[in-house]
Structures are given as C-alpha cells and as structure tokens.
Amino acid sequence: MSDTTRASEAPVLVVEHIDKSFFGVPVLRDVSLTLRPGTVHGLVGENGAGKSTLMKILMGVYTRDAGVMRWRGEEVDFTHPVQAMKAGLATVFQEFNLLPERSVAQNVFLGREPRRGVLVDNRRMIRETESLLTDLGIDFIDPEARVGGLSVAEQQIVEIVKALSVDARVIQMDEPTAALADHEVELLYAIVRRLRDRGVAILYVSHRLREIFDLCDDITVLKDGALVSTGPASELTPDELVRRMVGRSISAFFPDKIEGTAPGDVRLELRGAGNDYVDGVDLTVRAGEIVGLAGLQGSGRTELVEGAFGALAYNRGEMLVDGQALAPRSPRQAVRAGIALVTEDRKARGLALAQSVLDNALLAIRGVFPGRTRRARQSVPGVLSSLEVTFRGLDQEVQFLSGGNQQKVVLAKWLATEPRVVLLDEPTRGIDVGAKIAVYQLMRELAKNGVAQLMVSSELPEVLGMADRILVMRDGRIVGELPPSVGEEAVLALAAGTTEEVAG
C-alpha cells in the first residue's frame, strides 16, 4: 500500500489526549495515537514509558482518566477485552494465552466454538482454522495438532490466527519476536506484511530497532508516560530514534573500552569439552576479555555455557579456570570456583519473583557463601545504585519491577559473589534501550577489573559491538573465530554453513 493510499484512508482507531494515573502517580499524560488500515505503527520507548498501559487502555483492561477514543469514527469506551475483540481489536501478547493440551483449532475458537445444535461443530472449527492458516500462507501447522507440541514460533502464529478469527481490524503485537530464532523472525515479518497488505492495522511494540525500521510505516515514541513524537518512519534515523527514546545518541549504545583494559592471562579454557549437546569444544577467554558466542538457534551456545557452569556438566574433555583443572558437576561448584551465569530466562531461572529485591540480590551469596551474607547485605544498596536500578525499596517484590530492572537485579546477585568468569546468555533479551546501555557499561567495567566474559547473543549488532573476538557455533561445535570487524554477513554465513570453517 502506497503512502498516498494510506494517507487517504480513514483511521480505524484514534485516541486523543489520553491520561492515566495509578494511586495518584501519572503513567500516561496527554498521549495521542492514530492507526490507519494497512499500516504497521511502531510504538517504542523504554520500559516504564507507558507502552503497556496504553495498549491495555485500547483493549479495555484499564479505563482512561481523560481523553477520547474513536473506533472507525465512532467514540467508544471498551470496558473489557472481549468487547474490544468483538469490535475487531485483538492483542498478541509476548507471553502466550494458549491451552497447551488443546488443539490449534480449539485454541483459536476458545469460548466461541461453532455449534451444530447443542454440540460443538469440530469439523467446521477445523475447516475454518485451516482456512485462516492458508490465508497467512501457513501450510505446516495442523489444525488438529496439540498446541503444547508446537514450537514457540508456531504458537505465535496460533495467537495471530486467533486474532484473525474475530475479523480483527487492529492487531496489537507486544514484543512478538522476543523468543524467536532468526529464521522464525523472518517468518513473522512475512506474516506481518501479509496482514498489512490485507488492510489490517498493526500496533507493533518492540525493543529491537531493526524490526521497527524493517516493518513500520509510522513510529510513535513515548518517554516517561508522555508523547515525544509520532510520524513516518522514513523521517527518522536509528540515531535520532534512540535519542528521542533515552535522551542520548546511539553512539553511546556500545560504549568503548575503558582506558587501561587489556587482555591478561587465560581465565577460562576448554579443551575438547563435550556433553550431550556439544562436542570437541576448544576455547579460551582471558582476563579482561569479552568473547562473543554466535550461532543460530539450536547450535549449542546455551548448552556450552551451561556445561561450564555445571548445569549440563561436561562428561569429556578438560576445563581449566586460571590454569587449574575444574570439572563442576553442579552450579554450586562452579560458583565456588568463581564462575557466574546470567541465564537466558531471568524470570524462570534467574529470580525468585515473589521475593524482595534484597533477597534476590543475596540469593547466590546465601546459597553458596553464607558466611559473606552480612558483608554482601551492606554492599547491595551501592551495587543497585551503580546499576541504576529503579525500585521503590529493598523490600519491593522483584516481580513488580520492569524487565530491565529485573535483569539488573540478576546482575547484582552475581556481582555479590565477586566472580572471575561471567557467562552471559542473552543478557539483554527483552529489555529496553536504556537498560541495555547499562548492561554494556557494566560489562566494560568488569573487563577493566580483569573479569573474563563469554557472551551468548542472538543480536549480531550486540556481538559485533561488544566482543573482542567472536566464536561461531554450528551443530554443537565451534566452527570458526572471527574479529568483530568482519560484519554481520560473515558471521551469519559461518553460522549457517554457507562458508567453510575458519581456524582461530
């Protein structure tokens, strides 16, 4: 759809001068937004900027304190998500709302099952689900398949099909690629574009700037609950977008090495290491060095670092820390040896969500070095302050923090153990630009202090921007070593096997 055609289309959804406060604290102030048919509208901002609150107002979860909402030209007040969905506004959340033991078709029509008399018309439900999948160009999902047996990307598609089953005119997508592998992201791109071409308006929320510029026709920026700007994506550069979101240039995105940082002796070494997932792994990480570990989903990156942490213990080869042989059979043994692992899934494996910020920051110390707890307790406020964690108090439950602040608490937990080797598995997944910069600055400070870091990341700009060296994995093996100057294409080619292995 051309820009001229879009401009002539009447808006499907308009909100003007929206205000919202919780307990007297304003979270949205004078926010306006216009969605037109056949467009992808990016909604960006740091965690806490008000994106989720605005989306929930649109879908009827929250009521606005002030402002006007018009749906297809008529003023409306959605007071429940079902009401919004019946009108044609659907939301695809980052965390899926699916029943794993039911089929694809049963999930798509949950609560709205077509009937033949008093009985559910299963044949019609399956037939209509298959038609919806076909409309999206999807021929590899069986409407009768159990949802719990599908991949994350396939479950994402089921959520989108649910939205289409109610003839959605607007679909809100909240971080839709957060848990997807690179090739699955391309599939989502194709689906989004197909929906746009069919005249659906999409409100697209993502922390990944590349996706925003790849997909979006327009971009709205929120900061601290207020509207910063809204307009065509073509009028923005990545540098300007970051500046509007966080108040600083993208040039500060990947901070330079701190003066005086230099590789020292080998801290972590693997010689022919292997477990049930990786084999023949040889690598070294020196004191003060950041080594990036790149590869496609399923290449063995997470299994490699979990082997070094004792979670998926190596059963062959050797592992040395500071020249001393070490074969950790549990994370506790690894932590005692000075190794820390920032896990990929902070909510499931990095935090005790119902416990306080203080208790989470002391989790590792209490579990492994209980004698250090008193000293660590005294240092926690300073560590949290240095990480710029935003929280109400040390007694606040960590589940109520933003994703970026939760990740900083995970980092504080490991800093309390004074590690010599830090393993980082997707350290910035699902956090906003400002929080990412804070993580990168911490990594630079750790390197300056002689900590060895091995970082797994699916975001190649992150690998290229932070790593001193890049190791590329494929099929459970390291297939090459590259300098960060090579660019994304070279790393991807090696990860996908379209170029020969490269000797380090």
C-alpha positions in Angstrom: 0.0 0.0 0.0 1.5 3.3 -1.1 2.0 6.3 1.3 -0.6 8.2 -0.7 -3.2 5.4 -0.4 -2.6 5.2 3.4 -2.9 8.9 3.8 -6.3 8.9 2.1 -7.7 6.0 4.3 -9.9 7.0 7.2 -8.3 6.0 10.5 -9.6 2.8 12.1 -8.5 3.9 15.6 -7.8 7.3 17.1 -7.0 8.2 20.7 -6.5 11.8 21.7 -5.1 13.3 24.9 -5.2 10.1 27.0 -4.3 10.4 30.7 -3.9 7.6 33.2 -2.7 7.5 36.8 -2.4 4.8 39.3 -2.7 5.7 43.0 -2.1 9.4 42.1 1.0 8.6 40.1 0.6 9.6 36.4 1.7 6.9 33.9 0.3 8.5 30.7 0.0 12.2 30.1 -1.7 13.7 27.0 -0.9 10.8 24.7 -2.5 10.6 21.2 -2.2 7.9 18.5 -3.8 7.3 15.1 -3.9 3.9 13.4 -4.8 3.6 9.7 -5.8 0.4 7.8 -2.9 -1.3 6.0 -0.2 0.2 8.1 2.3 -1.1 10.7 2.7 1.5 13.5 5.7 1.1 15.8 5.3 2.0 19.5 8.6 2.5 21.2 10.1 3.7 24.4 12.0 2.4 27.5 10.4 0.1 30.0 8.1 2.3 32.1 7.4 4.7 29.2 3.7 3.8 29.2 3.5 1.4 26.2 1.8 -1.5 28.0 -0.6 0.9 29.8 -1.6 2.4 26.5 -2.2 -1.0 24.9 -4.3 -2.1 27.9 -6.4 1.0 27.7 -7.0 0.4 24.0 -8.1 -3.2 24.7 -10.3 -2.3 27.7 -8.2 -3.7 30.5 -7.8 -0.2 32.0 -10.1 2.7 31.8 -8.6 6.1 30.9 -8.8 9.0 33.2 -9.2 11.5 30.4 -9.2 11.7 26.6 -11.2 10.3 23.7 -11.1 7.1 21.8 -12.7 6.7 18.4 -13.2 3.3 16.7 -14.0 3.6 12.9 -15.2 7.2 13.5 -17.4 6.5 16.5 -16.5 7.4 20.1 -16.1 4.2 22.1 -15.3 3.1 25.7 -14.1 -0.5 25.7 -14.5 -1.8 29.2 -13.4 -5.4 28.7 -11.0 -7.2 26.3 -13.9 -9.3 25.0 -15.7 -6.1 24.0 -12.7 -4.8 22.2 -12.1 -8.2 20.5 -15.7 -8.4 19.3 -15.3 -4.9 17.8 -12.2 -6.1 15.9 -9.3 -5.1 18.1 -7.1 -8.1 19.1 -3.8 -8.3 21.1 -1.0 -10.8 20.7 1.0 -10.8 23.9 4.6 -11.6 24.4 3.5 -14.4 26.9 1.0 -16.6 25.0 -2.5 -17.2 26.2 -2.9 -20.7 24.9 -4.0 -24.0 26.4 -1.2 -26.5 25.7 -3.3 -29.7 25.9 -5.9 -28.5 23.4 -5.6 -28.5 19.7 -4.8 -25.5 17.5 -8.4 -25.2 16.3 -9.7 -25.5 19.9 -7.4 -22.6 21.0 -8.3 -20.4 18.0 -12.1 -20.7 18.8 -11.8 -21.0 22.6 -15.1 -19.7 24.1 -16.5 -19.0 20.6 -16.8 -22.6 19.3 -19.1 -23.0 16.3 -22.0 -25.2 17.1 -24.4 -27.6 15.4 -27.4 -27.7 17.7 -26.0 -28.1 21.2 -22.8 -29.8 20.1 -19.5 -28.2 19.1 -19.1 -28.4 15.3 -15.5 -29.7 15.3 -15.3 -30.2 11.5 -16.3 -26.6 10.9 -13.9 -25.4 13.5 -11.0 -27.3 12.0 -12.0 -26.2 8.4 -12.2 -22.6 9.4 -8.8 -22.7 11.2 -7.2 -24.3 8.2 -8.6 -21.6 6.0 -7.2 -18.9 8.3 -3.8 -20.6 8.2 -3.9 -20.8 4.5 -4.7 -17.1 4.2 -1.4 -16.4 6.1 0.5 -18.7 3.7 1.0 -21.3 6.5 0.8 -24.9 5.4 2.9 -26.6 8.1 0.6 -26.3 11.1 -2.1 -29.0 11.5 -5.3 -27.5 13.0 -5.7 -30.7 15.0 -2.2 -30.7 16.4 -1.8 -30.2 20.2 -0.5 -26.7 20.9 1.9 -27.9 23.6 3.8 -29.8 20.9 4.4 -26.7 18.7 7.5 -24.6 18.6 7.4 -21.1 20.0 7.1 -19.6 16.5 4.2 -21.9 15.7 2.4 -20.9 18.9 3.0 -17.3 17.9 1.2 -18.0 14.6 -1.7 -19.6 16.5 -2.1 -16.4 18.6 -2.2 -14.4 15.3 -4.8 -16.8 13.8 -6.9 -16.3 17.0 -6.9 -12.6 16.3 -7.9 -13.1 12.7 -10.7 -15.4 13.6 -12.6 -12.5 15.1 -12.1 -10.5 11.9 -9.6 -8.1 13.6 -9.2 -4.7 12.0 -6.4 -3.8 14.5 -3.9 -6.2 16.0 -1.6 -5.1 18.8 1.7 -7.1 18.9 3.8 -6.9 22.1 7.4 -7.9 21.6 6.4 -10.7 19.1 9.9 -11.8 18.3 11.3 -11.9 21.8 11.6 -15.7 22.0 12.1 -16.4 18.3 15.2 -17.6 16.4 16.5 -15.6 13.5 14.8 -17.8 10.8 11.5 -17.6 12.7 11.7 -13.8 12.8 11.7 -13.8 9.0 8.5 -15.8 9.1 6.9 -13.3 11.4 8.0 -10.5 9.1 6.2 -12.2 6.2 3.0 -12.6 8.2 3.0 -9.0 9.4 3.4 -7.8 5.8 0.7 -10.1 4.6 -1.7 -8.7 7.3 -0.8 -5.2 6.4 -1.4 -5.9 2.7 -4.9 -7.2 3.6 -5.7 -3.8 5.3 -5.1 -4.8 8.9 -3.7 -2.0 11.1 -0.9 -3.3 13.4 0.4 -1.6 16.5 3.9 -3.1 16.9 5.8 -2.9 20.1 9.5 -3.9 20.1 12.8 -3.0 21.7 14.6 -4.2 18.6 15.2 -1.1 16.5 16.0 -3.1 13.3 12.4 -4.6 13.4 10.9 -1.2 13.9 12.7 0.2 10.8 12.2 -3.0 8.8 8.4 -3.2 9.3 6.9 0.1 10.5 5.3 2.8 8.3 5.0 5.1 11.3 6.6 5.4 14.7 5.3 6.8 18.0 7.8 7.5 20.8 6.8 7.6 24.4 9.1 8.7 27.3 8.1 8.8 31.0 4.4 8.5 30.0 4.4 11.4 27.6 4.3 11.6 23.8 7.7 12.6 22.4 6.8 12.3 18.7 4.7 10.5 16.1 5.3 10.4 12.4 6.6 8.5 9.3 9.4 6.0 10.0 11.1 7.4 6.8 11.7 10.7 8.6 13.8 9.1 11.4 17.2 7.6 11.6 18.2 5.0 14.3 20.4 7.5 16.0 17.5 10.1 16.2 15.1 7.4 17.4 17.4 6.3 20.2 17.9 10.0 21.2 14.2 10.5 21.5 13.7 7.3 23.5 16.5 7.7 26.0 17.9 11.2 25.6 21.3 10.1 24.3 22.9 9.2 20.9 23.2 5.7 19.6 27.0 6.3 19.5 26.8 5.7 23.3 24.9 2.4 22.7 28.1 0.2 22.7 30.5 2.1 25.0 34.2 2.0 24.2 36.6 0.0 26.3 37.6 1.7 29.5 41.1 3.1 29.2 43.6 0.6 30.6 41.6 -2.5 29.7 43.8 -5.2 28.2 43.6 -9.0 27.9 45.6 -10.8 30.7 46.2 -14.4 31.4 43.8 -17.1 30.4 40.9 -17.3 32.9 38.7 -19.9 31.3 39.9 -22.7 29.0 38.1 -25.6 27.4 40.0 -28.5 25.7 37.9 -30.9 23.7 35.0 -30.4 26.1 31.7 -32.1 25.4 28.3 -33.1 26.9 25.1 -34.5 25.4 24.7 -31.3 23.3 28.2 -30.0 22.3 31.4 -31.8 21.3 35.1 -31.1 20.8 34.9 -27.5 22.2 38.2 -25.7 22.4 38.2 -22.1 23.6 40.0 -19.6 25.8 38.7 -16.5 27.5 41.3 -14.2 29.0 41.1 -11.8 32.0 39.6 -8.5 30.8 38.3 -10.0 27.5 34.8 -10.3 26.2 34.3 -13.2 23.8 31.1 -13.4 21.8 29.5 -16.7 21.1 27.3 -16.5 17.9 25.3 -19.1 16.1 21.7 -20.0 15.1 19.1 -21.2 17.5 19.9 -24.8 18.4 23.6 -24.5 17.6 24.6 -25.4 21.2 25.5 -21.9 22.6 23.4 -22.2 25.7 24.5 -25.8 26.3 28.1 -24.8 26.1 27.9 -22.1 28.8 25.7 -24.3 30.9 28.3 -27.0 30.7 30.9 -24.6 32.0 28.5 -23.7 34.8 27.9 -27.3 35.8 24.2 -27.2 34.9 24.8 -29.6 31.9 28.1 -30.9 33.1 30.8 -31.8 30.6 31.5 -35.6 30.5 34.6 -35.5 28.3 37.5 -33.1 27.7 39.0 -30.7 30.1 38.0 -27.4 31.7 40.5 -25.1 33.4 40.0 -21.9 35.5 43.1 -19.8 36.0 45.2 -22.8 34.9 43.7 -25.2 37.4 41.6 -28.2 36.3 37.9 -27.9 37.2 35.1 -30.2 36.5 32.0 -28.7 38.0 29.1 -31.2 38.5 26.7 -28.5 39.8 26.3 -24.8 39.6 27.2 -24.6 43.3 30.7 -26.0 42.5 31.1 -23.5 39.6 30.1 -20.5 41.8 32.6 -21.6 44.4 35.3 -21.6 41.7 34.4 -18.0 40.7 32.0 -18.6 37.8 28.7 -16.8 37.4 25.9 -17.5 34.8 23.4 -14.8 33.8 20.7 -17.1 32.4 18.6 -16.5 29.2 15.3 -16.7 31.1 15.6 -14.4 34.1 12.0 -15.0 35.3 12.2 -18.8 35.4 15.8 -19.3 36.3 17.4 -16.1 37.5 15.0 -14.7 40.0 12.6 -15.6 42.9 9.8 -13.3 41.6 7.8 -13.3 44.8 10.8 -12.3 46.9 12.2 -8.9 47.6 14.9 -7.0 45.6 17.3 -7.5 48.6 16.6 -11.2 48.9 17.1 -11.7 45.2 20.4 -9.8 45.3 21.6 -12.1 48.1 20.4 -15.4 46.6 23.7 -16.6 45.3 25.7 -15.5 48.4 23.2 -17.1 50.8 23.2 -20.3 48.9 26.9 -20.7 48.3 28.8 -18.4 50.6 26.5 -17.9 53.6 29.4 -16.5 55.7 29.6 -13.5 53.4 26.0 -12.6 53.7 26.4 -9.8 56.2 29.1 -8.0 54.2 27.1 -8.5 51.0 24.0 -7.1 52.5 25.8 -3.9 53.3 27.1 -3.6 49.8 23.8 -4.3 48.0 22.4 -0.7 48.0 25.6 0.6 46.4 25.6 -2.1 43.8 22.0 -1.5 42.9 22.7 2.2 42.7 25.7 1.7 40.4 23.5 -0.3 38.1 20.8 2.5 38.2 18.1 0.1 39.3 14.7 1.8 39.6 12.7 0.4 42.5 10.6 1.5 45.4 12.7 0.0 48.1 14.8 -3.1 49.0 11.6 -4.8 50.3 9.7 -4.5 47.0 8.9 -7.8 45.3 11.0 -8.2 42.2 8.1 -9.3 40.1 6.8 -5.7 40.1 10.0 -4.3 38.5 10.3 -3.7 34.8 12.2 -6.3 32.7 15.3 -4.1 32.6 15.4 -3.6 36.3 14.9 -7.3 36.9 17.9 -8.0 34.7 19.9 -5.6 36.7 19.0 -7.4 39.9 20.2 -10.6 38.4 23.5 -9.0 37.6 23.7 -7.6 41.2 23.1 -11.1 42.5 26.2 -12.4 40.7 28.3 -9.3 41.4 27.9 -10.1 45.1 29.9 -13.3 44.5 32.9 -11.4 43.1 33.2 -13.7 40.0 36.3 -14.2 37.9 34.4 -15.6 35.0 31.0 -14.4 33.9 28.9 -16.3 31.4 26.2 -14.2 29.8 23.4 -15.9 28.0 21.3 -13.4 26.0 22.0 -10.7 28.7 19.8 -8.0 27.1 16.9 -10.1 25.8 13.5 -8.3 26.3 14.9 -5.1 28.0 14.8 -1.6 26.7 17.5 0.5 25.1 18.4 2.4 28.3 18.8 -0.8 30.3 20.9 -2.4 27.5 23.3 0.5 27.7 23.6 0.0 31.5 24.4 -3.7 31.0 27.0 -2.9 28.3 28.7 -0.3 30.6 28.8 -2.9 33.4 30.4 -5.4 31.0 33.1 -2.8 30.2 33.7 -2.2 33.9 34.0 -5.9 34.6 36.5 -6.2 31.8 38.6 -3.3 33.2 38.6 -5.2 36.5 40.0 -8.4 34.9 36.8 -10.4 34.7 36.6 -12.9 31.8 33.3 -12.8 29.9 31.8 -15.2 27.5 28.6 -13.8 26.0 25.9 -15.6 24.0 23.7 -13.3 21.9 21.3 -13.7 19.0 21.6 -10.0 18.3 24.6 -9.7 16.0 25.0 -5.9 16.4 25.4 -6.6 20.1 28.1 -9.3 19.4 29.9 -7.0 17.0 29.6 -4.0 19.3 30.9 -5.6 22.5 33.1 -8.6 21.7 36.9 -8.6 21.3 36.6 -11.9 19.5 33.7 -13.9 18.0 33.4 -17.7 18.2 30.8 -19.1 15.8 28.9 -22.3 16.6 27.1 -24.8 14.4 25.7 -28.2 15.2 27.3 -28.3 18.7 30.8 -27.3 17.6 32.8 -24.2 17.3 33.3 -23.7 13.5 35.4 -20.6 13.5 36.7 -17.5 15.1 36.2 -14.0 13.6 37.2 -10.4 14.6 34.2 -8.1 15.2 35.3 -6.0 12.1 34.0 -8.7 9.7 30.4 -7.6 9.8 27.1 -9.5 10.2 27.1 -11.3 6.9 30.3 -13.1 7.6 29.1 -14.3 11.0 25.8 -15.5 9.6 27.4 -17.2 6.7 29.6 -19.2 9.0 26.8 -20.0 11.4 24.5 -21.2 8.6 27.3 -23.3 7.0 27.4 -21.4 3.7 31.2 -20.8 4.2 34.0 -23.1 5.3 35.1 -23.4 8.9 37.6 -20.7 9.9 40.6 -21.6 12.0 41.1 -19.3 15.1 
